[in-house]
Amino acid sequence: MKIDFSKHQGYCFGVRRAMDLAFKSLAQSGPVYSHGSLIHNRAAGDLLAAKGLKLWPGFVEKGTLATVIVRAHGLAPLAMEELVSQGVKVVDATCPRVLWVQRLVRAEASLGRTVLIWGSAGHPEVEGLLGHSLGQGLVIAGPEDIEKLPDFAATFLVAQTTQDLEIWSSVVAATLKRWPDAKYRDTICRATFNRQTETKRLCRTAQALVVVGGRDSANTQRLAEIGRKAGLPTLAVEGPEEIEPGFVAEIQSVGLAAGASTPIWRIRAVAQRLEALARRQGGSPKDFFRRLLRSLALSNLYVGLGAGALGWAMAKWSGFVPPSFFFGLYFFYVQAMHLLNGFLDRESARHNDPDRAVFLSQYRWPLAFCGITCLFLALSAAHLAGPWVLTQLLIQSALGLAYALPWPFRVFGFKRLSELPLSKTISTSVGWAALLSLPAILADPPLMARDLAGLKLTGLIFGEVFLEVLSRAMIMDLRETQGDWLFGRQTIASFLGRSGAIKLLATILGVWAIYLLTIWFMGGPSVILWLLVFGPIYNALFLKRYWRGLGLMGYQMDIILDARLLICGVAYWLL
């Protein structure tokens, strides 16, 4: 079964801003409240509640150092004044688009115009707009309500920001027919419009539609309405547990859309549920091959093979053929670290990569045994390489545990190394670079001369592997931004945001290519270096092709991205 993703998914700007303000507030001392549901998504709300966010009860005792966050939908002026009067710290997380509409409504109402608000009566955003209309606002459900209204001297028409832009034209036409001099302003958010447009595209190409989002999310329910109007079997869900196996029966393609307040990790969980149900029903050789690839990726055998291949390639670059146990050193150590870190970070994996979390839970004892065995084999290979290589792996293992495990007390406000800004991406890249570059010169006897030339070559290999793994880690981190954000794991992507991380990644890919070309100009091995230059080009094409949408399941992304490591290893072996 093919899953066709909407190109516009994840938090919109307003929701992302509200969530960001909530996390910043929760990191400070004192109770933190939200004036109503911060956003209309139960899964995100439950996580915020687990971190300490409470619903505003209406009052607190004087002297309480409380923070109240204004929900993304905004508040009426009287409600805002009441908050301020209680002496609490008010954090206004109102969507900037909604703030703009509020100012429009207030300005036109102050001129004596009757403000018509096309929207859902009782919706928090609409209630806030009514509060800004100075008592001169009316809510209409659609163009059919226009004729039922009394005459007004002057009118001004706006829309709830999540309304359907195509219906807006008919609302405007009905208003102008009744009041030719009426003013109107298109206030519908383009993030909403883009999602609606993409959903219509999905309806033209898919056999069924799944919409992910909160039941009380207006923009999510409108996406589901689009599917039903198109005549497609349409399922609106809040999470993967709501999808029954029978829904995918006889379906060859399904479109997947999501509301503006639905986090990416929730969308991915639904996508992986659909893929898992389709996988159970399939019995063809293609389905068997897909299950095999999934097992290789989720058990980390695939990335372990990639590490071994890349390590072998670096040895070829250095001009020597290492003993066969060096491949085992690279392969077993990366396999062990990925498996054991997966167990230590299961809570984050539930949101970043639900399929991997399920796989780890389903096969936890065999995988735990595999991880411990691989670590033992890696340390045994290091022992064969010499005491300095064994010492290196023991130090890296200790640092890995120190990174993941919590400390008994806070140091500079942090409970563990993983909370340090940028730590995850940098530590992963440095760890791989050290593993694949240092054993050759630390081995006893050394595989590379311990002189200036050997140190220079080791440094060049370290730089190549660091840039290689840094770009790989950043691409992986982009899909995990919101989960890392929730659990305090500081990646470059979670620190800079998606757009900032993509710009930095493009810069790193360019630096990586220039780095390799510079080594070639300085007399490096031409054939091998030209093969290495394929790396930044491959990763750039991968990013351009697949990260515009969610287009891949987690394990599929791993398979395609890490294929380059295997390709390089095989190519170097054949040279």
N, C-alpha and C positions, 0 to 999 in steps of 0.2 A: 504494500500500500504506500502510495506517495503522499507525503505531507507537504502541502504548499503553505508557506508562512507569509503572513502580511509583512510588508517591508517596514511598517511603522508599528513597533511594539516596544514594550517597556514604559517606564514612567515618562509622562510629558514633563515639560520644564516646570510647570507650576507644582505638580505633585513631587517631583524630585527636590524642588526648593523646600517644600513643606517638610519632607522627610529629613532633609539635611538639617533644617532648623531644629527639628525634634531631637535628633541625635546629639546635636551640639548642646541643647538644653539639658538632656538627660546626663551628659557628662559632667554637669556642674552640680554643686551641692543643693540640697533642698528639694521638696516635692515638686513634681512637674505634672501639670494637668493639661488636657486638651478640651477646648470648649466645643463639645460634640465630637463626633468621629473626625479625626484629622483628615483622612481620605476615605473614600468608599471602597475599601478592600479589607475583608475580614482577616486574611492571612497576614497582611502587613500590620494590621491593627493588633492582632494577637502577639506578634513579635515585639511591637512597641510596648504593649502591656507587660510582657515578660521582662522587659528592660526597666519597667517602673513607671511608664506613662499611665495616668489615671484620667478618668472622665471628670470634668469640673463639676463639683457638687453644688455650686451656686454661691458658696461662701467658705471662708476659712477664718480661723481665729486671728485676731489682730496680732501682728508681730511675727506671723509665720512667713518665712522666706520662701514663698511659693512662686512658681512660674506658671503662667497660663498661656498656652499656645492657641492663637486664633486659627481655626480650621481653614483649609485651603479654599473653601467655598465662601469665606468672608462672613462678616457680622453686620447687623444693623447698628447705626450710630448709638442708639440708646443702650444696647447690650455692651458695646465697647466702653461707653462712659461708666456703666455699672462696674465693669471689671477694674477700670482705672481707679474708681472711688474706693475700692477695697484695699488699695495699697499693694497689690501683687505686681510682680514683673510681667508685663505683657509682651509676648513675642508674636508679631503679626505674620502669620504664614499664609495670608490670603494670596491666591494666585495673582500675579501682576496683571493678567488679562481681566480678571474679575475686578480688581481695583480700578482699572481704566473705565470699565462699564459703570461702576459705582459713581465715579466722578462725572461721567456723562449724564447719568440719571439725575444726580443732584443739581447739576448746572441747568439742565433743561427744566426741571421742576421749579427751580428758583425763578425762572422766567414766566411761570404761570402755566406751563404746558401740562396736560395730562399725559402721564407716561404709561404706555402700553408695554407690558413685558410678556413676550411670547415664551412660555416655559411651563414647567410642571408645578402646579400649586402645592405649596408645602415643602418644596425642595429647599435646602438651606441656602443655596445661592440666590434663589428667587426671593426668599424671605429677606435676605440681606439687601437686595435691590429695592424691595418695597420699603424697607426702612430708610433708604436714602432718597426716596421719592417725595419726602415732605408731606405725606398723606395724600398725594395725588397720583398714586400708581394703581394700576389694575393688571391682573394676570389673565392672559387669554391662552387657551389650549391649542388654538389653530385658527385658520382663516374663517371657519364657520361661525366663530364667536363674534366677529366684527359687527355683523348686522344686528346682534342682540344688544349692543351697547347704546347708551343714550348719546345725545349730541354733545360735543365738546367744542369749545372755541378754538383750541389749538392742541395738537397731539404730537407725541414723539414716540416712535416705535423702536424697541430694542429686543434682543433675543437672549435667552439663557445661553451661555457660551457653548453648551454641549448639544445644541439643537441641530437638526438636519439642514444643511445649506440649500439643498434642492427644494425643500418645502418653504424655505424663507422667501423665495420669490413670489410664491402664491400668497403668503401672509402680507407681504408688501403691497401686492396688487390689490388685495381686498381692502387694505387700509387706505390706499390712495383713491380707490373707487368711492369709499365712504367720505373721506376727507382729502380732497385733491391737494390741499396746501399742507398736508401732514409732513413732518420731518421724520426721517428714519436713519438708523445707522446699523450697518452689518457688524454685529458684535460676536459672531460665532467664531470660536477658536479654530485656527487652521490645523492644529494638532488633531482636533476632533474630525475636521473635514478630511484630512489625509487618511485617517483610519477608516472612515466611511467609504472613501473612494477605493481603498485597497480591498475592503470587504466585498464591494461590488465586483471588483476584478476576480476575487476568489470564487464568487458565485457563478461567474461565467466559465470557470475552468475546472471546478471541483464537483464531486458528486454529493458531498455533504459539507456542513460547516460546523465548526466548534468555536465558540466564543468564550474566552476566559475573563472573568472579572466578578466584581461584587454584585450581589442581587439588587442592592440599592444604588448601584452606579448607573446614572442616567445614560451616559455615553456608551456603556457596555450593553445595556438593554437595547439601545437603538441599533447597534451592530447586529444583534440577534434578530431584530425586526427586519433588517435588510435581507438576511438569509431566508426568513420565512416568507417574505413578499416575493422572493425569487423562486419560491417553490422547492427549496432544498431542505432535506432533513437537517434541522438545526438544533444544536445542543448548547445551551448557555450554562456554564459550570463555574464554580469557584475554585475547584481543585480536581486533581486526577481521580480521586476516590469516587467521584460522581459519574464516571464513564463506565457503563456496563459493557461487557464483552459483545453483546448482541448488536451494539451500535455500529461496529466496524464490519459486521458480516456482509459479504458481497460488495463491499465498497473498495474501489481501487484507488481513489484519491479523495483527500479531505483537506479543506481549507482551514487554517488556524489563525484566528484574529483575537485581539485582546483590547480591553478598555485602557484608557489613559492612566488609570491608577493601579494597573496590574503589574507587579514586579516581574522582571525577566525570569527569575528562578521559578516562579509559579507557572509561567508559560511553558518553560522547559519541562517541568514535571508533567504537565498535561501532554506535551508532545511525546515524551518518553513512555507515558502510559499508552497512548495510541499505538506507538511503534511496538511496544511489548505485546499488546493484544493482537496486532497484525502478525507478529512473529510467531505467536503460539498457533495461529491458524494455518500458517504456511508450511508446506512440506516439500517444496521444490529444492533442487540443488542450489539455487540462488539463495533461498532462505537458510539452508544449512551453512553456506559460505558466510552469510551475514552473521549468523549466530557464532560461527568460529571467530570471525574478526572481532565481534563484541567481546568474547571471552578473552582473546589475546590482549585487547586494549584495557579492559576493566581489571584484569588480573595483573596488569603492568608488565606482562611478558614482552609486549611489543615495544614499550619505551626502554626496557632493559636491553633488548636486542639492538635498538637504535643507539643506545649509549655504547654498547660493545662495538658496533660498527664504526661510530664516530671515533672512538678511542683507537681502533685499528687504523683508521684513516690518518689520524694524527701521528701514529708511529711511522706510517709510510712516508709522511711528509718529513719526518725527522731523519729518514734515511736508514732505519734499522728494522729488522723483523723481530718483534718481541716474542718471548716464549708463549706458548698457547694459553697458559694459565692467566696471562694478562687480559685476554678477552673475558675470561671468567671473573676476574677482578672487577672490570668495568660493569659487566652484565649483572652479576649477582649483587653488587653493592647498590646500584641504582634500583634494581628490582626490590631489594629489601627495604631501602629507605622510602620508596613510594608506597609500598604496602603498609609499613609500620606507621608512617605519617598519616595514611588514610584512616587507620584505626584511631589515632590520636585526635583526628580532626573530623570525626563522623558528623557532628552537629552541623558544621559548616557545609559538609558534603551533601547533607540532606537538601540544602537549598541551592548550592552551586551546581551539583551534578547528582540529581536524585537517582539516576540509573546506577551510577557507581555505588551510591550509598546502599541501595537495595542489594546489589551484587555482593558487597562486603558483608552485609548482614546475613544474606542467604548462605554464603560459603565462609563464614567468619573463622571457623576452626581450621579447615584446610588451608585457608589463606594465611592465617596467623602462623601456622606451622611452616608454611612455605616461606614467609617473611623471615622467621627466625633461622630456618635452614639456610636461606640465601645469605643472610648476614654472616653465619658461621663459615660458609663456603668462601665468601668474599674475604673474610679475615684470614682464612687458611691460605688463599691465594696471595694475600698481602704478606703473610709469614714466609711463603716461598720466595717472594720478591726481596725480602730483607727486612731487618728490624725497623729501618726508617720508614718504609712504606706501611708497615703494620702500625707504627706510631701515628702516621698521618691519618689512617682510617679510624683509629681509635679516637683521635682528637675530633675528626669530623663527625663521628657518631655521637660523641659527648655533646658537641655543639648543637647537633640536630635535636637531641633530647632537651637540652636547655632552651632551645628555641620554642619548642611546643609545650613544655610542661609549665604550669603556673608556679610562681614564686610564693613563699610563705608571707611575704610582705611586699608592699609597693615600693618601687624605686623610681623617683622622679615622676610619680603618677602612673607608672606602668606595672601591670601584674605579670607580664611575661614578655620575652623578646619579640614574639610575633606581633605585639601591639605597637612596636616602634615604626614610625613612618618609613615606608618603602622597603621594609625589612624582608618581606616574603620574596619579592622579585629579585632583589640584590643577592640575598643569601642563596637562593636556588642557583643563580648564575655563577656565583663565586664557587659554590660547592662542586658543580659540574666541572668548571674550569680547573679547579685544583685536582680533582680526581683524574682527569684525562691528560694533565700536563706534568704533574709533579712525580708520579711513580717512576717514570723512565729515568730521571736523574737521581732519584733517591734510592733506586734499586741497588742491591749488593750482589754481584758487581753492577755498577751503573751501566745503563744501556746508552747513555749519552755522556760525553766527557764533562767532568765537573770543572770546566774552565769557562772563560768569558764567552766563547762561542756557544758552549752548551747552555749556559744561563740565558744568553740572548735568544737561542732557539726555543727554550722552555718558555720564556716570556712571550714570544710571538705566538706560540701554541696556546698559552693561557689566554691571550687577548682574542684569538680567533674563537676559541670555545666560549669564552665569556660573552662575546657579541652574538654568537650563534644561539646560545641558550637564553640570553637576555631577550632577543627578539621572539623566540619561541614562548618564553614565559609570559611576555607581555600580551601576546596574542591569546594565550590560554587565560590570562587574567582578565581580559576584556569580557569574556563570557561569564566571569565570576564576580564582576564588579559589585553588584548589589548584595550578593551573599557575603563577600569579604567585608563590605561596608557595615553590614549588620553585626558581624561577629568580631569586628576590630582587627581583622588581619590586613595589615597595611601593605597593599600592593601599589605599584606606580599608577595603575588604572583607577583604584579606589581613591588614591590621593589627589590625582590631577583631574579625575573625571574622564568620561569616555572620549570626548573630542580632544582634550588636552593630551591624553595618552596616545591617541592615534597619531597626532602631529609629532609627538616625541618618538613614537615607533618609526614613523617615516624617516625621521632624522637619523635614528640609530641604524636603520637599514642602509641609508646612504653612507654613513660613517663606516659601516662594516665593509661595504663594497670598496670604498676608497682605501681602507686599511689593507685589504687583500691586494689591490692593484699596486699599492705602494711597495708591498713586500715583493711583488713580481718585478717591479722596476728595479728593485735593489738586488735582484739576482736570485730570487726564490725559484723553486721548481715550477716551471711554467704550466705543465699539463695539470698537475695537482691543484695549483692555485686557480686556474681557470675553472676547474670543477668546483672549487670552493666558492667562487664568485656566483655560481649558480644558486647558492644558498639565499642571499638577500633578494635575488630576483624571484625565486620560488616563493619565499615568504610574503613578498610584496604582492605577487599575483594571488596568492591564497587569501590574503587580507582583503584585497579589492573585490574578489569574486564572492567570498562567503560572508564577510562581516557586515555587509550592507543590510542583511537580514539575519535571522537566526539559522537559516537554511540547512543546518546539519544537527544530527543528534550528537551528544557529547563524545561517544566513542568513535563516531565517524570523523569528527574533527581531529581527534587524536591520531587516527589511522592515516589520514591524508597529510597532516602536518608533519608527523614523525617519519613518513615514508622517505623524506629527503635524507634523513640520517642513514637509513638502510641503503638507499641508492648510492650515497657517497661511499659507504663502507664497501659495498660490492664493487663499485667502479675502481676504488683504490686497490682492492685485492686483485682485480683483473689486470691492472697496469704492470 
